[in-house]
Amino acid sequence: AARVLLEKVEYHRDKARASIRTLSAKIQLVQGFALVEQSQYQYGQVLLERALSSFERLGDVRAQRECALALAECFRRQHRPAEMIERMEVMARTIDNEVKTN
């Protein structure tokens, strides 16, 4: 009985840790969006890239798509090379296609 209880506790602990990582990445995404809207592109880009990396590690493809679109918009507003913008837009479309086929 103690073993089963310990396994349940460990399961819920792991689930809580995953939720904290997801929430942390979402905070970075929202802060990045806000900074881009305030024309603070450089720091906004850093937060969006961190969020994208976190969501990739977590396997959250829908959030990855949001990050890619936000980065594309950030790059567009910074007048970055078209290749950078296109790369993020392609990533978002690829994720869209993956989500639709699953």
N, C-alpha and C positions, 0 to 999 in steps of 0.2 A: 504494500500500500504506500509506503514511504517513497519507493522508487517511482511509482506512477505520479505521486504528488510532485516530486522533484522534476520529473519530465514536463509536467504541466507548467510549473513555475519557470523552467528554462524556456519553454515554448513562448510563454507570454512575455518574458524578458526579451527574447530575440525579436518578437513582434513589436514591442515597444521601441527597441533600438532602431528597427527599420523605419518605423513611423517618424522617429526623431530625425533620421537622415533625410527622409522625404520632405519633412517640414522645413528643414534647414535649406534644402535645395530650392524649395518653393519660395522661401523668403528671399533668397538671392535672385531668383527670377523676377519677383515683384519689384525688388529694389532696383534691379537692372532696368526694367521697364520704366520705372519712375525717373531714373537718372537720364535715360535717353529722351524722355519727354521734356526734361528740364535742360536739354542740350548739353548735358555733361556726359558726352559720348565715351570718352576714354575709360572712365571708371565704370560707367554702365556696361561697356563691352566686357570689362574684366569680370564683373559679376555674372553677366549672361554666359560667358564662357565657363565660369566655375559651375554655374547651375547646369549647363549642358553636360559637362564632365560628370557631375554627380548623378544626373539622371541616366547617363549611359551606364555607369556602374550599377545603378539600381535596376536597370532594365525597363524604365518607364518610358516607352516610346512616344506616348502622347505628349508628355512633358518635353521630351527631346524635340519634338516637332515645334512646340511653342517657342522653345529656346532658339531653334534654327531660324524661325520666322522673325523673332525679335532681333537676332543678330543681323539678319539680312537688312532689316529696317535701319538698324544702327549704322551699318556699313553704308547704306544708301544716303543717310543723312550726313555722314562724314565725307561723302563723295569719294569713297574708296573705289579701287578698281572693280570693274564689272565682274571679273572672275570671282572675287570674294563674295559678292552678292549672290551670284549664280550658284556658287558652291553650297551656300546655306539654303537657297530655294530648292535646289536639287535634293538636298538632304530631307527637307520637309516633304517634298513630293514622294520621295522614296518611302518615307515613313507612312505617309497617307496610303500608298499602295499596299504596304505590308499590313496595315491595320484593316484595310478593306478585304484583303484575301484571307485573313485569319478569322 
